[in-house]
Amino acid sequence: MIDRMADPMTDMNPPGLMISAPSSGTGKTTVMLGLLRALAEDGLVVQPYKSGPDYIDPAFHLAAAGRPSFNLDTWAMDAGLLDAVTGQAAGAEICIGEGSMGLYDGVATRGQSGFGSSAETAKRMGWPVVLVVDVGGQAQSAAATALGFKNYDTDVPFAGVILNRVASPRHERLTRLGMEKAGIKVLGSLPRRGDLALPERHLGLIQAVEHPDLEAAIAGYAAFLRENVDLEAIKSAALAGAAPAAAKLPLPPAQRIALARDAAFSFTYPHLLTGWRAAGAEILPFSPLADEAPAADADLVWLPGGYPELHGGTLAAAETFRAGLRKHAETKPVHGECGGYMALGEALIDKEGNRHQMAGLLGLVTSYEKRKFHLGYRRAVLQAGMPGFAAGTALRGHEFHYSTILDEPDAPLANVMDADGNPVPETGSIKGHVTGTFFHLITGEQA
C-alpha cells in the first residue's frame, strides 16, 4: 500500500506516477484505464491527469476513476495555471498521469513553462515514469529502448517498465532477461490480446459517451492488469512532489453560460469548466443534436469542438436550435471553437460531398470531403475582443481537425501562429456578437 498519503497539513502533493511510452500506439491508454480502475477498486481515491493537449482521454479517465481528469500542459500553461491544475488533486491519495505521444516528444520552441513533453510534466510533478514498451517483434533488444529512455534525461524519475504485447512465456522470459541485464525493473507483462483496443475514428479514440459498453471495457482492462501487473510495486513506486502554490483556474467569460453538450460538441478542457464553476458561473448544457435551443436567459452561448462533420444532416434540420442561436446572437455573444466554429458558419460539406446548412451567423464554409490534417499548438493575439478576453490579449490553444476552409469572408478574429511563431491561415472570425476559432482555448496569457 501507499505510505505517503495526501495530508492537507503537509507541503506535499499526493504521490503519483506518469504512464508513458516510447511512442504513440503502444497501449498506454489501456494500461492507464485499467490502472485507474484497479486502484479505485482497491479503495484509493485516484486523481487522473493527462499530459498535453487532449480533449478525449480525460472523459475516459473520469469513467475509470470516478474523478474528473485535468490536462497539464507545459507549453500552453504558465506556472500559476499549472499550480492551479495540480491543486485539483486535493483529497486524492494517488495521482496517475497519462503521457501523450512519446515520453520526450514536444515542440521545438519553448512555451510558457516548457516544450510540452510528458517528461517535463513528470519532472515538475515529481512523478516516476512507468514506460509501457511494445515488445512485439523483439525480446532482449527492448531493454536497449528502455535503457535509452531512462538515461536520456536522468533528472526524469524512472520507476520501471510494463511489457506489452508479449507473445509467449518464452518471449517474456527473454525480454525480462534483457531488462534485468540493463537494470530496468519490470512492473508487469501483458500478453498479446487483440480484443482490448478502444474504437477509433479520425481524431483518435471515439468519445467516451459513444462507447457501446465502456463500463465493461474498463472493468476488463482492470482485471487484465490485476492478472499481469504488480499493483503493489506500482503503488510503492509512486512519489510525491512539492505542493503547488495557491493559484486559481481561469475565470468565466460570463455568469450564465449556455454550453452545447452532446456527441457533436464535447471538446472543452476540464480545467476551464471547473474554473468557471468555481468562480460562480452557471453552466447551462443543451443539445443541438436533440434540437434544443440555448437557454433564453443565458449571457453567453458557447459551442465547443467535437464532430459536427458526422452530424451535418441532423444539425441542418435542427430548426429550434438554430432559431434560438440566432435570437441570442442579436444582442448577446456567441462563441464557437473548432466544430462549434464550423456549426456557426454558412455551410458544412460532409465526407460524401453533401452540403448542409449551418447556423449562418458567420460566412464560414468548411469541407470534410476535402480533408487536410491540421494539428498543433496555437498562439493567437486577438484583433478584436471575444467572450472573456479583450482585443490585444494573447491566447494559448491547440488545433486538431481535418476540415478545410472553403470560404472565410468575415473579419479575422486574431493573428494566429503555431508553436514556432509561424503564421497559420485559420485566423478565426468575428461578425457582430459572434466569434469563432479553429483552436481549442487552453488559457489566456497573463499580462
N, C-alpha and C positions, 0 to 999 in steps of 0.2 A: 504493500500500500504506500501511498504518498505520505511522507512525514514532514513535508514542507507546505502545509495547508495555508490558504489565504487567511490573513488576520488583519482586519481594518486598523488595528493599532500598531502594525509593523510598517516598515518602509519598503516592503517587498510586494511585487505582484504575485498572483498565483503562479505556481510552476507551470512551465509549458514546453512544447515541442513543436518543431516545424517539419511537416511531412513534405518532402521534396523529391526530386528525381533528376537524373541526368538530362532528360528531355521530356517533351510532351508525349503522351500516348503510352506511358509505361505502367499505368494502373494506379497512380497515386490517388485518384478520386475514389476508387473502390476501397482502397486502404483507409482513406480519410473517413468516409461514411461508416464503414464497418467499425473503425476505432471509436468514433464519436458515440455510436450506439452501444458498443460493448462497454465503454467506460460509464455511460449513463445507466446501463443495466446493472452495473456494479455499485450503483448508488452515488456516484460522483456528480457534482454539478460542473458541467463541462461548458467552457466558453469557446466556441469556434471562431476562427478568423480566416480570411482569405488575403494572401499577399498579392498585391497588384490589382489592376482594374478588371473586375469580373462582375457581370450583372446576374449570372445564372447560378453559380455554385453556392452563394450564400443561402438561397432558398432550400437547396438540398441539405445544407448544414443544419438549418433550422429544423427540418423534418427529422434529421438523425439525432440531434442533441436536445431538441425541445427548448432551445435558447437562440435568440437572434444572433446571426453571424455578421461580422463587420470587416470591411476592407482596410488593410494597412498598406499605404502606397507612398514610398519614399520619394518618388518623382513628383507626384501631384501635391502631397501634403507637407506643410511646414511642421516644425517641432510641436507647436501648440495643438494642431489638429491631431497629429499622431498621439500625443498625450491624451487628448480627449477621447479618442477611439480606444486607446489602451485602457482608459478608465472604465469602459463598459464591461470589463471583466470583474468588477466589484461583486463580491458574493460568490464567485466561482471558486472551485477547488483545483481545477487544472485547465489550462488553455491549450488548444490544439490548432495550429495554423496550417493551412494548405498553400503550398507554393504554386507559382504559375510558371509555365514552360520549364526550362532547366534551372537548377539552383542559382547559377551565376548570371542568368540572362537578364539583361536590362536594356537601356538605351545608351547612346554614345555621349550625350550631353547631360550634364548634371541638372537635376531639377531642384525643387525647393529643399529637399533633405538628402537626396541621393539620386541614383540611377534607376531605381525601380526594381531591383533584383530581390529575389527571395532571400538570398544570403544576407543582404543589408537588413532586411526585416528580422531575420534570426539573430543577427548581432545586436541590433538595437534592443530587442526584447530579451536577450539572454537565453534564447531557446535553442537547445541542441537539435541538430538536424537528424532526422531519420530518412535515409535515402532509399527510395524504392527503386530497385535495379531490375530491369527486364533482362533475365539471363538466358533467354531463348537464343539458341544458336551458339552458345559459348559455355564454358564451365570455369576453370581457373582464371581465364582471361578477364572475367567480370571483376575480379579483385583489383586488377590494374585500373579499371574505371573508377571503382570506389575509392582506391587509394589516391588517385589523382584529384578527385573531388574533395577528399579530406584534407589534402596537403596544399591545394591551390591557394587557399587563404586560411592560414592556421588560426586566425582570430575568430573564425566561424566555429562555434562549438559543434561537435560531431558526436552523435550517440551511437550510430551503427547503421546497418542496412536491413531491409526486408527484401528477400529474394522473391521475384515474381515470375510466373510462367515457368515453373520448374517442371521438367518433363517426366522425371522418374526418380526413385530413391538413389540410383547411381549418379544421376545428374546432380542431385542435391549434395551428395557426399563429396563429389569432385569440386563443386563450387564452394562448399564450406571449407575444404582444404585450402583453396586459394585465398579465401578471406582470412583464415587462421594464419597463414604464412604472412599476409600483409598486415596483420594486427587489427583487422576490422571485425567488430562484434556483429554477429548475425542475430537479429532480434526475431526473425521469423522466416518461414519458407512457404510460399504459396504455390500449390500445384496448379498446373495449367488447366484452366476451365474456360470454355467458350460461352458460357451462359451468364457471365457476370457483367458484361459490358452494358452501360447505360445507353439508351437510344439517343441518336444524334441527328442534327439537321445542319443547315448551312452556317449557323453561328455557334456550332458546338453542340452541347447537350440540349435535349428538349427541356422545356421548363418543368420545374418540379410539379406544378399543378396539372400538367398534361400527362404525367407518367401514369400508365394504366393501373399499376399496383405498386406504388412507391413504398408503402409500408412493408410489404412482403419482400421487396428487393433489399431494403436496408436491413431488415431482420436477417435475411440470408447472408448479406455481407458480414454482419456481426458474428453470426455463427461460424462462417468461414474463417474469420480472423481468430476466433477463440480456439479453433481446431489447429491452427497453424502458426500462431504468433505468440510469443511470450509476453503476455499482457503485464505481468508483474515487473518484468525487466523494462518494459516501455514506461510504466508509471515511475519506476525508480530513476529512469534517465531524465525525467522532466526537471528542469531547473527554473528558478525564479530570477527575474531581473529587478532592477530598482523600480520603485513605484513612480508613476508619471506625475509630473507637476499638475497642479489644478488647472484645468482648461475646459472650455466649453465647445460643444459641437456647433455647426453653422446655424445661424438664426433663420427663422422662417421668412419667406418673401411676402407673406400676408397672414392675416389672422384666421380666416376661414378659406381653406384650400380644397377645391373640388378636384380630386385626383382620379384620373382614369385608371381602372384596375381590372384587367381580365387577360385572357390568353393573347390578345393583340397588343396590350400595353402593360408592361410589368417591370421594365428595367429601370429601377430607381435605386441609387446607392442607399443601403440601410442607415448609414450614419446621418444622411440628410433627413430622412423621415423621423429618426429618433431625436435629432436636434430640434426639428420643427415642433414636435410634440412636447419636448422638454421645456421649450420656451412658451408653451401655452397655446400653440396653434391648433386648430381643429382640422383634422383630415377627413374629408367627406368623399368616400370612394363611390364611383359609379362605373357602369359597364357600357361602353359604346357598342360592344357586340350584342348586348341584350337590348339595344336601342333605348338606353336610359339617358336622360338629359342631365347635365351637371346641376347641382343644387342652385336654385334661382337666387338664393341669398349669399352665395359664395363671393368672396372678394377676388378670387383668382381661380382660373381653371388651368390645370397642369396636365399635359398629356405626355407621359413618359415614353421611352422607346419600347420596342417589342417586335411583333411580327405582323404589322398591318398588311404586308405584301402577301400573306397567306389567307387573308380575310377580306380581300378587296370588295367582293360582291356583297358580303354582309354589311360592311361599313357603308357602301354606296346606298344600300336600302334602309339604313338606319335614320329615318327622317326625324324622329323625335330627338335623337342625339344631335343631329346637325342643326336643327332649328334652335335647340337650347343653346348650343355653342355660339351660333350667330347672334342670338339675342344678347348673350353675355358680352360678346365682343363689341357690341355697340357702345358700351360705356365702361367696361372693366377689362382688365388684362387677361389674355390667354397666352400660354407658352407651351410649345411642344419641342421635344428633343428626339432626334433620330426618327423612329417610327411615328412619334407624335407630330414631328415636323412634317413628315410626309402626309399624314392624315389631315393636316391643316391646309394643305395645298389644293390646287385645282383638280389634279388627277393623279392616279397611280396606275401604272401598267404592270400587270402580273406576268409571271414567267411564260404563260401561253400567249402573251401579246394582247390580252383583253384590257381595255381602258375602263377604269372605274372612277366615277365622280367622287371626289372627296369634299371636304367642307367648303372649299373655295374662299377661305379667309386670307390665304396667300396665293400668289400666282404659280407656286411651285408645281412642276410636273416631274415625276420620277418614274423610272422604269426598272423593274426587276427582271424583265426579259433581256435587257442589255446589261448583264451583270459585270461589275467590276469590284474587286476587293479593295475596301477602304479600312485600314487598321492602323491605330497608333494613338499616342498621346497628342493632346491639342492644348495650345496656349492661345487664348483669344483675348484681344483688347477691344472692349466694346466701343463701337462708334456711336451707339445710341443706348439708352437705358433699357433694361429688361427687368422683370419682376425680381426684386431683391438686390439689384445692382445698378449703380449709376453709370452713365457714359464715362469712358476712360478707365473703368475697372478692368483689371486683368483676371481672367478666369482660367482654371485648370480643368481639363476633362479628358475624355477618351472617346474615340470614334471607332466603330466596328459595324460594318454593313456591306452589302453587295449591290445596293441600288445605285443607279446612275441618274444624275440630274439632266433632264432634257430641256427644262426651262426654269429660270430663277429670276423673274423680272423685277422683283421688289427691291427696295433699298437694302444694301448689306447691313447686317447687324454688327459685325465685328471684323477686325483683321485677325485671321486665324493662321496659326503656324503649327508645324509639327514639333516634335521634341528637340530637334536640332535648330529650330528657328527658321526653317524654310516655309514660305507661304503655301497654303493649300487653298484650293478654289471654293471649298464648301464654307462660305462666309456666314451662313445663316441669313435670315431675312427679318425685316420689320415692316409692318403696314398697319397704321392706326394703332389699336391697342394690342395687336397680335405680333408675337415674336416667335422665332424658331431657330434651332441649331441642329446640325448633324452630330455634334458631340454630346456625350452624356456628362453633365456637370458633376464635378467632384468637389470643387471648392473655389472660392474667390481668394486671390492673393491679398494679404494684409498690406496696407499702405505703410 
